[in-house]
Amino acid sequence: MSNLFHDLELWNEDFTEIRAVLENPKWSMIKYEFRHQGWYIEVDRVCKTPIPYTFNYWDLPQTWNIDDNDPLDVIILSKESFAVWCVVPCRVIWGLKMIDSWEYDYKIVAVADDKYYSDVKDISDVHEKEKEDIYYFMLHYKDLQNKTVVLEWWDNKENAIKVLKKSHEEYKVKFGK
């Protein structure tokens, strides 16, 4: 049996198009966690704060964030909610700099192949209200867990791709790939 974390390639060489493994579908109140050590997703918790995910949330295969000792995360914008465990191709459009429980926890922000997002090339193409929803969710989703989240705001596409490339190199070092 293959392991999506190790066997699924990120995708193209310039890191502008990626594939991600879904953990948390849009509008979900359940926090799933992809276990990169095996080949499964498990329920981590039912969200304590009554705010559903306003986006699809994923782990990126063949990446490693040394700051939080986990695969790199990606927020996927789409009109639709995708099924847990599916693999969805998407385009990188920007990044989100944040600190979660005192650990640097960068997020890639990307768009799925969705007609409502086909014209989105970077952060300036996304509606302000959608950016506010993402920002609000990320700032408050751990409020009732007494955990601190600090958002350093958006990062441009070029920096997001640099973080993605670095996390891919960190993956290769950590796992000898």
Residue pairs with C-beta under 8 A, 6 or more apart in sequence:
1 39
2 8
2 39
3 36
3 38
3 39
4 21
4 34
4 39
4 61
4 87
5 21
5 34
5 36
5 59
5 61
5 62
5 71
6 36
6 61
6 62
6 175
6 177
7 61
8 19
8 21
8 61
8 62
8 87
9 19
9 61
9 62
10 18
10 19
10 60
10 61
10 62
10 63
10 164
10 168
11 17
11 18
11 19
11 89
12 18
14 161
15 92
15 161
15 164
15 165
15 168
16 91
16 92
16 161
17 89
17 90
17 91
17 92
18 60
18 74
18 89
18 90
18 91
18 92
18 108
18 110
18 164
19 61
19 87
19 88
19 89
19 90
20 58
20 59
20 60
20 61
20 74
20 76
20 87
20 88
20 90
20 110
21 34
21 58
21 59
21 60
21 61
21 85
21 86
21 87
22 56
22 57
22 58
22 82
22 83
22 84
22 85
22 86
22 87
22 88
23 31
23 32
23 33
23 34
23 41
23 57
23 58
23 59
23 84
24 30
24 31
24 32
24 53
24 56
24 57
24 58
24 84
25 53
25 56
25 81
25 82
25 83
25 84
26 52
26 53
26 54
26 55
26 56
26 78
26 80
26 81
26 82
27 52
27 53
27 54
27 81
28 52
28 53
28 81
29 46
29 47
29 50
29 52
30 43
30 45
30 46
30 47
31 43
31 44
31 45
31 46
31 47
32 41
32 42
32 43
32 44
32 84
33 41
33 42
33 43
33 44
34 41
34 59
34 71
35 41
35 42
36 59
36 70
36 71
41 84
41 85
47 141
48 142
48 143
48 144
48 145
49 140
49 141
49 142
49 143
49 144
49 145
51 136
51 137
51 140
51 141
53 137
54 130
54 133
54 134
54 137
55 75
55 76
55 77
55 78
55 133
55 134
55 137
56 75
56 76
56 77
56 78
56 81
56 82
56 88
56 112
57 73
57 74
57 75
57 76
58 73
58 74
58 76
58 88
59 70
59 71
59 72
59 73
59 74
60 71
60 72
60 73
60 74
60 108
60 164
60 167
61 71
62 168
62 171
62 172
62 177
63 71
63 72
63 164
63 167
63 168
63 170
63 171
64 70
64 71
64 72
64 167
64 170
64 171
64 173
64 174
64 175
65 71
65 72
65 73
65 104
65 105
65 106
65 167
65 170
66 170
66 174
67 103
67 104
67 105
67 106
68 100
68 103
68 104
68 105
71 167
71 171
72 106
72 108
72 163
72 164
72 167
73 105
73 106
73 107
73 108
74 90
74 107
74 108
74 109
74 110
75 96
75 107
75 108
75 109
75 110
75 134
76 82
76 88
76 90
76 110
76 111
76 112
77 93
77 109
77 110
77 111
77 112
77 114
77 117
77 120
77 126
77 130
78 111
78 112
78 114
78 116
78 117
79 114
79 116
79 117
80 112
80 114
82 88
82 112
88 112
88 113
89 112
89 113
90 110
90 111
90 112
90 113
91 110
91 111
91 120
92 108
92 109
92 110
92 157
92 160
92 161
92 164
93 109
93 110
93 111
93 120
93 121
93 122
93 123
93 125
93 126
93 157
93 160
94 109
94 122
94 123
94 154
94 155
94 156
94 157
94 160
95 106
95 107
95 108
95 109
95 154
95 155
95 156
95 157
95 159
95 160
95 163
96 106
96 107
96 109
96 134
96 138
96 151
96 153
96 154
96 155
97 104
97 106
97 151
97 152
97 153
97 154
97 155
98 104
98 105
98 106
98 107
98 138
98 149
98 150
98 151
98 152
99 105
99 148
99 149
99 150
99 152
100 142
100 147
100 148
100 149
101 142
101 147
101 148
101 149
102 148
106 155
106 163
107 138
108 160
108 163
108 164
109 123
109 134
109 154
109 160
111 117
111 120
119 125
120 126
122 156
122 157
123 131
123 154
123 156
123 157
131 154
135 151
138 149
138 151
139 149
139 151
140 149
141 149
142 148
142 149
155 163
171 177
